[in-house]
């Protein structure tokens, strides 16, 4: 892969960003500068400038005398981010309810019909895509570039976590219901209602993610107990045989 010089460090940043989001560069992975320079056919200068961009976005972290690593998103990070993004996207919904015209609402209606169809068919990947489009549409309707910028930066961190809240039991149905509540407030030109519904939607998403994490940790603990018990049994059997 060879990149052309025009805005080279931004192209490098874009390439690395996509590799991080796809999981090709895993969370916590060390970013070997020599290997990356060879793979991308570039010198260290544009690579280091690109890493500065990604560090500013929170996607990589720099450790003195060690180098750069892909950031890891913790449960504490999610607890910190979700209230903020709920507040910001809630404000977007507030502004969208005031700004949306009939054509905007008609376009959103089509998107919500698709969302409902994907939910009914349990097409989670398709649901995620339409869900993202709806959120983007509401952010655009807010027409506030500062909200757009800050939300975009926070979404990069959330994307780094590769969230899968719809895997939680009944979360798909709940998510659809929450989206329809936001849309109902938009159609009613109810800014306060739209803001409250959007904040509820994102707050419940965090709850679902926390439940999933607790289930995963519980399952992991039980698995460790089974493995330890099996190991203890094998060791006891060997001692008896001896």
KEBATOR-443377 format. One line per field, with one value per atom (N, C-alpha, C, O): residue number from 1; chain; x negated, y negated, z. Coordinates in steps of 0.02 Angstrom, whole numbers, m for minus. Last residue first. Example, Ala and Ser with C-alpha at 12.3 -4.5 7.8 and 13.67 -1.06 7.14 Angstrom:
REM KEBATOR-443377
seq: c(2_2_2_2_1_1_1_1)
mol: c(A_A_A_A_A_A_A_A)
c1: c(m642_m684_m645_m670_m660_m615_m660_m712)
c2: c(112_53_m2_m57_284_225_165_166)
c3: c(354_357_394_402_390_390_390_423)
//
This chain:
REM KEBATOR-443377
seq: c(242_242_242_242_241_241_241_241_240_240_240_240_239_239_239_239_238_238_238_238_237_237_237_237_236_236_236_236_235_235_235_235_234_234_234_234_233_233_233_233_232_232_232_232_231_231_231_231_230_230_230_230_229_229_229_229_228_228_228_228_227_227_227_227_226_226_226_226_225_225_225_225_224_224_224_224_223_223_223_223_222_222_222_222_221_221_221_221_220_220_220_220_219_219_219_219_218_218_218_218_217_217_217_217_216_216_216_216_215_215_215_215_214_214_214_214_213_213_213_213_212_212_212_212_211_211_211_211_210_210_210_210_209_209_209_209_208_208_208_208_207_207_207_207_206_206_206_206_205_205_205_205_204_204_204_204_203_203_203_203_202_202_202_202_201_201_201_201_200_200_200_200_199_199_199_199_198_198_198_198_197_197_197_197_196_196_196_196_195_195_195_195_194_194_194_194_193_193_193_193_192_192_192_192_191_191_191_191_190_190_190_190_189_189_189_189_188_188_188_188_187_187_187_187_186_186_186_186_185_185_185_185_184_184_184_184_183_183_183_183_182_182_182_182_181_181_181_181_180_180_180_180_179_179_179_179_178_178_178_178_177_177_177_177_176_176_176_176_175_175_175_175_174_174_174_174_173_173_173_173_172_172_172_172_171_171_171_171_170_170_170_170_169_169_169_169_168_168_168_168_167_167_167_167_166_166_166_166_165_165_165_165_164_164_164_164_163_163_163_163_162_162_162_162_161_161_161_161_160_160_160_160_159_159_159_159_158_158_158_158_157_157_157_157_156_156_156_156_155_155_155_155_154_154_154_154_153_153_153_153_152_152_152_152_151_151_151_151_150_150_150_150_149_149_149_149_148_148_148_148_147_147_147_147_146_146_146_146_145_145_145_145_144_144_144_144_143_143_143_143_142_142_142_142_141_141_141_141_140_140_140_140_139_139_139_139_138_138_138_138_137_137_137_137_136_136_136_136_135_135_135_135_134_134_134_134_133_133_133_133_132_132_132_132_131_131_131_131_130_130_130_130_129_129_129_129_128_128_128_128_127_127_127_127_126_126_126_126_125_125_125_125_124_124_124_124_123_123_123_123_122_122_122_122_121_121_121_121_120_120_120_120_119_119_119_119_118_118_118_118_117_117_117_117_116_116_116_116_115_115_115_115_114_114_114_114_113_113_113_113_112_112_112_112_111_111_111_111_110_110_110_110_109_109_109_109_108_108_108_108_107_107_107_107_106_106_106_106_105_105_105_105_104_104_104_104_103_103_103_103_102_102_102_102_101_101_101_101_100_100_100_100_99_99_99_99_98_98_98_98_97_97_97_97_96_96_96_96_95_95_95_95_94_94_94_94_93_93_93_93_92_92_92_92_91_91_91_91_90_90_90_90_89_89_89_89_88_88_88_88_87_87_87_87_86_86_86_86_85_85_85_85_84_84_84_84_83_83_83_83_82_82_82_82_81_81_81_81_80_80_80_80_79_79_79_79_78_78_78_78_77_77_77_77_76_76_76_76_75_75_75_75_74_74_74_74_73_73_73_73_72_72_72_72_71_71_71_71_70_70_70_70_69_69_69_69_68_68_68_68_67_67_67_67_66_66_66_66_65_65_65_65_64_64_64_64_63_63_63_63_62_62_62_62_61_61_61_61_60_60_60_60_59_59_59_59_58_58_58_58_57_57_57_57_56_56_56_56_55_55_55_55_54_54_54_54_53_53_53_53_52_52_52_52_51_51_51_51_50_50_50_50_49_49_49_49_48_48_48_48_47_47_47_47_46_46_46_46_45_45_45_45_44_44_44_44_43_43_43_43_42_42_42_42_41_41_41_41_40_40_40_40_39_39_39_39_38_38_38_38_37_37_37_37_36_36_36_36_35_35_35_35_34_34_34_34_33_33_33_33_32_32_32_32_31_31_31_31_30_30_30_30_29_29_29_29_28_28_28_28_27_27_27_27_26_26_26_26_25_25_25_25_24_24_24_24_23_23_23_23_22_22_22_22_21_21_21_21_20_20_20_20_19_19_19_19_18_18_18_18_17_17_17_17_16_16_16_16_15_15_15_15_14_14_14_14_13_13_13_13_12_12_12_12_11_11_11_11_10_10_10_10_9_9_9_9_8_8_8_8_7_7_7_7_6_6_6_6_5_5_5_5_4_4_4_4_3_3_3_3_2_2_2_2_1_1_1_1)
mol: c(A_A_A_A_A_A_A_A_A_A_A_A_A_A_A_A_A_A_A_A_A_A_A_A_A_A_A_A_A_A_A_A_A_A_A_A_A_A_A_A_A_A_A_A_A_A_A_A_A_A_A_A_A_A_A_A_A_A_A_A_A_A_A_A_A_A_A_A_A_A_A_A_A_A_A_A_A_A_A_A_A_A_A_A_A_A_A_A_A_A_A_A_A_A_A_A_A_A_A_A_A_A_A_A_A_A_A_A_A_A_A_A_A_A_A_A_A_A_A_A_A_A_A_A_A_A_A_A_A_A_A_A_A_A_A_A_A_A_A_A_A_A_A_A_A_A_A_A_A_A_A_A_A_A_A_A_A_A_A_A_A_A_A_A_A_A_A_A_A_A_A_A_A_A_A_A_A_A_A_A_A_A_A_A_A_A_A_A_A_A_A_A_A_A_A_A_A_A_A_A_A_A_A_A_A_A_A_A_A_A_A_A_A_A_A_A_A_A_A_A_A_A_A_A_A_A_A_A_A_A_A_A_A_A_A_A_A_A_A_A_A_A_A_A_A_A_A_A_A_A_A_A_A_A_A_A_A_A_A_A_A_A_A_A_A_A_A_A_A_A_A_A_A_A_A_A_A_A_A_A_A_A_A_A_A_A_A_A_A_A_A_A_A_A_A_A_A_A_A_A_A_A_A_A_A_A_A_A_A_A_A_A_A_A_A_A_A_A_A_A_A_A_A_A_A_A_A_A_A_A_A_A_A_A_A_A_A_A_A_A_A_A_A_A_A_A_A_A_A_A_A_A_A_A_A_A_A_A_A_A_A_A_A_A_A_A_A_A_A_A_A_A_A_A_A_A_A_A_A_A_A_A_A_A_A_A_A_A_A_A_A_A_A_A_A_A_A_A_A_A_A_A_A_A_A_A_A_A_A_A_A_A_A_A_A_A_A_A_A_A_A_A_A_A_A_A_A_A_A_A_A_A_A_A_A_A_A_A_A_A_A_A_A_A_A_A_A_A_A_A_A_A_A_A_A_A_A_A_A_A_A_A_A_A_A_A_A_A_A_A_A_A_A_A_A_A_A_A_A_A_A_A_A_A_A_A_A_A_A_A_A_A_A_A_A_A_A_A_A_A_A_A_A_A_A_A_A_A_A_A_A_A_A_A_A_A_A_A_A_A_A_A_A_A_A_A_A_A_A_A_A_A_A_A_A_A_A_A_A_A_A_A_A_A_A_A_A_A_A_A_A_A_A_A_A_A_A_A_A_A_A_A_A_A_A_A_A_A_A_A_A_A_A_A_A_A_A_A_A_A_A_A_A_A_A_A_A_A_A_A_A_A_A_A_A_A_A_A_A_A_A_A_A_A_A_A_A_A_A_A_A_A_A_A_A_A_A_A_A_A_A_A_A_A_A_A_A_A_A_A_A_A_A_A_A_A_A_A_A_A_A_A_A_A_A_A_A_A_A_A_A_A_A_A_A_A_A_A_A_A_A_A_A_A_A_A_A_A_A_A_A_A_A_A_A_A_A_A_A_A_A_A_A_A_A_A_A_A_A_A_A_A_A_A_A_A_A_A_A_A_A_A_A_A_A_A_A_A_A_A_A_A_A_A_A_A_A_A_A_A_A_A_A_A_A_A_A_A_A_A_A_A_A_A_A_A_A_A_A_A_A_A_A_A_A_A_A_A_A_A_A_A_A_A_A_A_A_A_A_A_A_A_A_A_A_A_A_A_A_A_A_A_A_A_A_A_A_A_A_A_A_A_A_A_A_A_A_A_A_A_A_A_A_A_A_A_A_A_A_A_A_A_A_A_A_A_A_A_A_A_A_A_A_A_A_A_A_A_A_A_A_A_A_A_A_A_A_A_A_A_A_A_A_A_A_A_A_A_A_A_A_A_A_A_A_A_A_A_A_A_A_A_A_A_A_A_A_A_A_A_A_A_A_A_A_A_A_A_A_A_A_A_A_A_A_A_A_A_A_A_A_A_A_A_A_A_A_A_A_A_A_A_A_A_A_A_A_A_A_A_A_A_A_A_A_A_A_A_A_A_A_A_A_A_A_A_A_A_A_A_A_A_A_A_A_A_A_A_A_A_A_A_A_A_A_A_A_A_A_A_A_A_A_A_A_A_A_A_A_A_A_A_A_A_A_A_A_A_A_A_A_A_A_A_A_A_A_A)
c1: c(20_m51_m58_m114_156_126_53_28_169_195_163_147_115_83_105_65_205_136_101_61_321_321_249_233_283_298_295_269_269_210_221_177_403_350_288_258_465_484_430_413_405_397_413_378_453_381_367_323_590_566_492_469_590_615_590_570_542_504_525_483_645_577_536_499_752_756_686_669_706_720_722_695_701_639_648_604_838_794_728_701_880_904_860_846_814_799_820_784_877_805_785_743_1006_994_920_903_984_1011_997_979_940_895_918_877_1057_994_946_914_1146_1160_1096_1083_1083_1091_1106_1080_1094_1028_1032_989_1233_1195_1127_1105_1259_1287_1250_1236_1195_1170_1196_1160_1273_1203_1174_1134_1393_1391_1319_1306_1354_1378_1373_1351_1327_1273_1292_1252_1456_1405_1346_1319_1518_1536_1487_1477_1461_1449_1464_1427_1513_1441_1424_1377_1653_1628_1555_1536_1656_1676_1649_1625_1618_1575_1592_1548_1727_1660_1613_1573_1831_1834_1765_1746_1793_1799_1798_1766_1797_1735_1737_1690_1931_1880_1814_1780_1991_2005_1954_1933_1941_1925_1937_1898_1994_1922_1904_1858_2109_2103_2029_2003_2173_2136_2129_2140_2219_2263_2233_2263_2111_2170_2218_2254_2027_2007_2068_2075_2100_2090_2068_2089_2089_2156_2150_2191_1952_1982_2051_2069_1936_1901_1936_1948_2014_2033_1999_2030_1943_2010_2035_2072_1831_1825_1892_1897_1889_1859_1851_1863_1927_1977_1952_1988_1799_1848_1901_1919_1746_1715_1763_1767_1829_1828_1799_1824_1797_1865_1868_1904_1661_1681_1751_1762_1660_1635_1657_1669_1692_1747_1725_1767_1531_1599_1650_1652_1401_1433_1505_1538_1360_1355_1387_1399_1362_1421_1418_1467_1237_1290_1352_1390_1099_1149_1208_1227_961_1017_1069_1082_819_859_919_926_737_760_801_815_726_666_686_654_847_836_775_773_824_873_865_874_730_711_759_738_808_748_725_705_904_924_864_868_833_853_872_859_819_759_777_740_954_912_851_832_990_1021_979_971_911_898_929_898_966_895_882_846_1102_1081_1010_994_1095_1124_1100_1081_1042_1004_1030_991_1136_1073_1032_992_1297_1251_1183_1174_1416_1381_1336_1337_1506_1493_1455_1463_1500_1557_1547_1576_1387_1385_1441_1431_1438_1382_1377_1365_1532_1555_1500_1514_1449_1499_1522_1531_1376_1341_1390_1375_1479_1444_1408_1410_1509_1560_1526_1544_1390_1414_1465_1465_1387_1335_1358_1346_1500_1497_1446_1460_1455_1510_1512_1525_1351_1337_1392_1376_1418_1365_1354_1347_1500_1530_1478_1493_1407_1445_1477_1481_1366_1317_1352_1330_1488_1454_1405_1402_1628_1569_1528_1534_1750_1689_1626_1576_1865_1830_1766_1731_1899_1945_1910_1923_1791_1801_1845_1830_1811_1750_1757_1733_1932_1928_1868_1873_1895_1944_1942_1949_1808_1783_1830_1807_1895_1841_1815_1802_1970_2003_1952_1964_1873_1901_1941_1944_1850_1796_1823_1798_1973_1950_1895_1895_1971_2023_2002_2011_1869_1860_1911_1896_1932_1872_1858_1839_2035_2052_1992_1999_1962_1999_2019_2021_1913_1866_1901_1874_2032_1990_1941_1928_2077_2116_2075_2081_1930_1989_2024_2003_1849_1870_1932_1981_1820_1796_1826_1829_1869_1886_1870_1903_1816_1889_1911_1967_1680_1710_1785_1816_1660_1654_1687_1718_1682_1718_1719_1771_1585_1655_1699_1749_1471_1482_1556_1585_1488_1493_1504_1541_1463_1528_1540_1595_1332_1380_1451_1494_1283_1270_1321_1349_1326_1341_1336_1380_1269_1342_1365_1416_1136_1164_1240_1272_1127_1110_1142_1172_1162_1202_1190_1235_1059_1130_1172_1215_930_949_1024_1050_919_906_934_960_946_987_979_1026_842_911_958_1004_733_738_810_835_765_764_769_805_744_812_818_870_625_644_718_750_545_601_624_641_380_428_483_468_286_321_369_395_137_208_244_233_m14_29_100_121_m181_m108_m72_m96_m320_m290_m214_m187_m412_m385_m355_m365_m449_m502_m476_m514_m283_m353_m401_m395_m151_m185_m258_m293_m7_m80_m108_m92_136_105_29_5_270_206_180_201_391_389_323_320_407_415_411_426_380_447_460_517_246_293_365_406_198_193_241_272_219_257_254_302_126_197_239_290_8_28_103_138_2_13_33_71_m28_36_52_110_m157_m105_m36_10_m217_m213_m163_m129_m204_m174_m166_m114_m277_m204_m169_m113_m409_m379_m304_m268_m450_m425_m389_m345_m387_m440_m408_m347_m302_m309_m368_m395_m234_m285_m292_m288_m157_m125_m172_m151_m248_m184_m153_m125_m352_m365_m300_m297_m285_m318_m330_m320_m249_m198_m226_m195_m375_m332_m279_m264_m418_m457_m413_m415_m319_m328_m366_m348_m200_m270_m283_m261_m97_m103_m177_m211_m25_m82_m87_m81_148_92_38_53_260_201_140_86_366_360_301_293_285_327_315_263_303_258_299_342_419_355_297_249_533_502_438_405_590_605_578_598_536_608_626_672_401_419_493_511_412_384_399_410_460_502_477_517_346_410_456_488_250_242_308_323_306_293_288_318_308_371_363_407_172_217_282_308_130_105_151_168_196_213_190_224_131_202_226_270_1_13_87_105_20_0_16_43_71_98_82_125_m3_46_80_112_m87_m109_m55_m60_0_m29_m42_m11_m44_m4_m39_m100_m35_m75_m29_19_m43_0_m44_m87)
c2: c(2113_2119_2155_2165_2102_2155_2168_2224_1992_2056_2114_2166_1896_1909_1976_2013_1897_1916_1933_1980_1851_1918_1942_2000_1720_1768_1839_1883_1667_1671_1721_1759_1675_1712_1720_1774_1590_1661_1702_1756_1468_1496_1571_1611_1452_1458_1490_1532_1439_1494_1506_1563_1323_1385_1445_1496_1232_1244_1309_1346_1237_1257_1273_1322_1189_1256_1281_1339_1060_1107_1179_1224_1004_1012_1063_1103_1002_1044_1056_1112_908_978_1025_1081_796_820_892_933_783_795_823_868_754_815_833_892_631_686_753_802_554_566_625_665_557_584_601_653_491_560_594_652_366_406_478_523_328_336_378_420_319_367_381_438_214_280_334_388_111_131_201_242_103_122_145_191_60_124_149_208_m65_m14_55_102_m130_m117_m64_m21_m135_m98_m82_m27_m219_m148_m105_m46_m339_m315_m241_m204_m349_m339_m315_m277_m365_m313_m298_m240_m478_m413_m357_m306_m573_m562_m494_m458_m566_m548_m534_m488_m609_m542_m520_m462_m741_m692_m621_m577_m798_m797_m744_m706_m782_m750_m745_m694_m862_m791_m753_m698_m988_m959_m884_m847_m1005_m1003_m971_m930_m947_m952_m948_m893_m920_m983_m999_m1055_m796_m840_m909_m953_m737_m750_m798_m836_m727_m769_m787_m845_m636_m704_m751_m809_m524_m551_m622_m665_m502_m523_m553_m602_m460_m520_m547_m607_m344_m398_m464_m517_m268_m290_m346_m390_m242_m281_m309_m366_m161_m226_m271_m331_m50_m89_m158_m208_m6_m28_m72_m124_30_m22_m50_m110_135_74_16_m40_231_205_139_92_248_229_197_145_296_228_204_144_424_378_306_261_451_476_420_374_375_385_408_387_343_413_428_486_209_244_319_354_163_162_201_225_171_217_220_274_67_82_126_120_42_89_115_174_m52_1_54_107_m138_m100_m42_11_m200_m152_m108_m50_m283_m230_m177_m118_m368_m329_m270_m214_m423_m386_m342_m285_m492_m431_m390_m328_m602_m552_m487_m433_m670_m648_m594_m545_m695_m654_m628_m570_m781_m715_m669_m610_m891_m857_m787_m740_m924_m909_m869_m819_m948_m897_m875_m816_m1057_m994_m937_m884_m1147_m1131_m1065_m1024_m1163_m1130_m1111_m1064_m1133_m1163_m1128_m1072_m1076_m1131_m1170_m1232_m978_m1025_m1087_m1142_m899_m944_m995_m1049_m823_m871_m922_m981_m745_m790_m843_m902_m673_m718_m768_m827_m601_m646_m697_m756_m523_m573_m624_m684_m441_m485_m541_m599_m375_m416_m465_m524_m306_m356_m403_m463_m218_m268_m324_m383_m140_m176_m233_m289_m81_m129_m171_m232_0_m48_m101_m161_79_33_m21_m80_153_108_56_m3_231_181_130_70_309_268_213_156_373_326_281_221_419_405_350_291_462_474_465_499_424_480_498_545_315_372_434_489_230_254_316_365_202_238_267_322_131_193_235_295_21_68_135_188_m40_m19_33_84_m71_m23_4_64_m166_m107_m52_7_m261_m225_m163_m114_m307_m275_m235_m180_m365_m308_m270_m209_m469_m417_m355_m299_m549_m512_m457_m404_m601_m560_m519_m461_m671_m617_m571_m510_m766_m716_m657_m600_m840_m808_m752_m698_m889_m844_m806_m747_m973_m913_m863_m803_m1015_m1031_m967_m912_m1043_m995_m1020_m1043_m1132_m1147_m1103_m1124_m1087_m1155_m1167_m1207_m961_m967_m1037_m1045_m991_m959_m966_m976_m1038_m1085_m1056_m1093_m917_m978_m1026_m1051_m835_m818_m878_m890_m901_m896_m881_m911_m877_m946_m947_m989_m740_m765_m836_m854_m739_m717_m735_m744_m792_m826_m805_m847_m700_m771_m807_m846_m585_m588_m661_m681_m615_m609_m609_m631_m619_m677_m673_m721_m491_m548_m611_m651_m415_m411_m468_m493_m441_m465_m467_m516_m381_m452_m480_m536_m249_m283_m359_m397_m223_m222_m258_m293_m232_m277_m281_m335_m125_m193_m244_m293_m19_m32_m102_m134_m78_m44_m57_m100_m56_m90_m48_11_m80_m32_m69_m109_m136_m147_m91_m57_m68_m80_m85_m44_m156_m96_m116_m173_m213_m222_m155_m105_m210_m218_m226_m243_m215_m151_m156_m112_m337_m287_m218_m170_m370_m392_m333_m286_m321_m305_m326_m301_m384_m383_m371_m407_m306_m340_m333_m282_m328_m299_m338_m395_m394_m326_m290_m229_m525_m476_m404_m358_m625_m597_m545_m524_m643_m697_m672_m694_m525_m535_m590_m584_m551_m497_m501_m483_m655_m665_m614_m631_m588_m645_m660_m675_m497_m472_m527_m516_m584_m549_m523_m526_m620_m672_m641_m667_m497_m526_m583_m593_m480_m432_m463_m456_m586_m586_m536_m548_m538_m604_m606_m625_m413_m419_m486_m490_m384_m397_m405_m405_m245_m315_m322_m272_m123_m153_m228_m268_m52_m108_m144_m190_44_65_9_23_m37_10_30_33_m104_m142_m98_m119_5_m35_m76_m82_49_94_55_69_m64_m39_5_m2_m76_m128_m103_m119_23_27_m22_m10_1_m22_m27_m75_127_83_65_108_138_159_105_46_98_113_131_139_164_123_145_205_203_218_170_139_169_148_153_111_228_251_230_267_172_221_250_291_69_136_191_249_m41_m28_43_73_m28_m24_m6_38_m47_17_26_83_m177_m123_m55_m10_m242_m247_m190_m158_m219_m188_m189_m141_m297_m226_m190_m137_m425_m394_m318_m280_m447_m446_m411_m371_m451_m398_m391_m335_m565_m502_m443_m392_m656_m646_m582_m548_m650_m627_m617_m575_m700_m631_m609_m554_m798_m789_m719_m684_m713_m764_m750_m698_m600_m650_m699_m726_m438_m496_m552_m553_m277_m337_m395_m401_m107_m167_m228_m230_59_0_m62_m69)
c3: c(2104_2124_2190_2214_2107_2066_2084_2081_2187_2212_2173_2201_2102_2167_2195_2223_1996_1984_2049_2052_2061_2032_2021_2034_2092_2146_2121_2156_1965_2008_2065_2083_1921_1886_1929_1931_2013_2010_1976_1999_1983_2050_2050_2081_1853_1864_1932_1939_1879_1837_1848_1852_1954_1984_1945_1974_1860_1922_1955_1980_1766_1747_1809_1810_1844_1814_1797_1810_1872_1927_1901_1933_1745_1783_1840_1853_1718_1677_1713_1712_1811_1816_1777_1798_1759_1827_1836_1866_1636_1638_1706_1711_1677_1639_1641_1648_1739_1778_1743_1776_1631_1687_1730_1753_1553_1526_1583_1583_1636_1616_1591_1607_1642_1704_1688_1722_1509_1539_1602_1614_1496_1455_1486_1490_1584_1597_1559_1585_1516_1582_1601_1629_1402_1395_1462_1465_1458_1423_1416_1424_1506_1553_1521_1553_1385_1432_1482_1499_1334_1297_1343_1341_1422_1424_1384_1399_1379_1447_1453_1486_1252_1259_1330_1339_1281_1234_1246_1251_1362_1389_1346_1373_1269_1327_1360_1382_1182_1158_1216_1213_1265_1236_1212_1220_1295_1349_1322_1352_1166_1205_1259_1268_1133_1092_1129_1125_1232_1229_1189_1208_1197_1263_1264_1293_1063_1077_1144_1147_969_1042_1060_1072_848_857_932_955_828_866_876_907_767_726_761_729_880_823_780_760_956_981_926_924_873_888_914_896_878_816_827_794_1011_988_925_920_1004_1050_1031_1033_915_895_941_919_993_931_909_888_1092_1109_1049_1053_1016_1052_1070_1065_976_927_959_932_1101_1061_1009_999_1138_1178_1138_1140_1042_1045_1084_1066_1075_1007_1007_978_1205_1192_1123_1113_1242_1228_1213_1208_1306_1299_1293_1333_1206_1271_1261_1213_1082_1100_1167_1184_1069_1045_1059_1047_1106_1156_1134_1177_1068_1042_1090_1112_1020_1063_1029_969_1000_960_1001_1014_1054_1100_1064_1093_949_969_1014_1012_956_901_916_898_1063_1070_1016_1028_1003_1062_1071_1085_903_885_942_932_974_939_917_913_1017_1066_1032_1058_894_931_981_988_862_818_853_843_965_962_918_934_928_992_992_1016_800_809_873_872_825_777_788_787_912_935_890_914_820_880_912_934_720_703_765_762_713_761_752_774_660_627_675_677_685_739_713_739_573_579_635_633_604_548_553_541_708_721_667_681_635_689_707_719_549_521_574_559_639_599_571_569_687_733_695_715_566_600_648_650_540_492_524_512_648_641_595_609_615_679_675_696_499_495_559_556_556_502_497_492_651_671_619_635_564_613_636_640_498_460_507_491_607_571_531_530_645_690_653_667_602_562_598_584_651_691_650_661_592_560_598_578_671_668_641_664_642_711_710_744_508_527_598_611_519_479_498_505_594_621_584_615_502_568_598_625_400_388_454_461_468_441_427_441_491_548_526_562_360_398_457_471_332_292_330_331_427_430_391_415_381_444_451_480_269_261_323_319_331_285_274_271_400_438_394_417_292_339_377_386_239_198_243_232_341_323_283_292_440_400_380_399_595_544_507_537_700_633_578_520_820_800_726_694_827_832_811_785_827_768_768_716_956_900_836_797_1026_1044_984_964_970_960_975_940_1020_948_933_888_1156_1131_1055_1030_1154_1176_1151_1130_1119_1069_1089_1046_1242_1179_1125_1090_1340_1347_1279_1261_1291_1298_1303_1275_1301_1234_1236_1188_1442_1402_1333_1309_1485_1507_1465_1454_1412_1395_1422_1385_1468_1401_1391_1364_1594_1586_1521_1519_1568_1618_1612_1624_1479_1455_1503_1482_1567_1509_1484_1470_1652_1679_1622_1628_1565_1589_1619_1612_1440_1502_1518_1487_1290_1322_1381_1373_1244_1268_1307_1351_1100_1164_1180_1135_1040_1027_1094_1139_1080_1086_1067_1077_1050_1047_1049_1023_1166_1101_1106_1159_1273_1250_1179_1138_1319_1311_1290_1289_1368_1365_1364_1403_1268_1330_1325_1280_1197_1194_1262_1310_1126_1182_1175_1152_1008_1029_1089_1101_1009_981_996_996_1042_1095_1071_1109_956_952_1006_1016_986_1002_1001_1041_930_1003_1025_1078_796_828_904_938_779_764_800_831_811_852_841_889_707_774_823_870_602_602_672_693_638_635_637_669_623_690_693_744_484_530_599_631_429_422_469_491_484_498_488_534_439_508_521_563_271_320_389_396_190_210_258_282_159_114_127_81_244_210_162_126_291_262_220_167_341_286_251_190_443_389_329_272_523_491_433_380_567_528_490_432_638_581_536_475_739_689_628_571_802_782_725_669_925_856_838_855_1022_1012_938_895_1068_1026_1022_1019_1135_1175_1134_1162_1013_1073_1115_1129_856_914_971_977_699_752_817_830_654_625_671_681_697_741_714_746_631_606_652_646_698_702_680_707_658_729_736_774_522_547_621_643_520_495_519_533_570_606_584_626_473_539_578_615_369_360_428_438_428_405_398_418_448_505_487_526_314_359_419_439_275_243_285_290_355_365_332_357_305_374_389_430_172_185_256_265_85_153_179_205_m45_m29_38_46_m75_m27_m5_51_m71_m107_m57_m4_m10_m5_m39_m36_m49_m52_m52_m90_0_0_0_44)
//
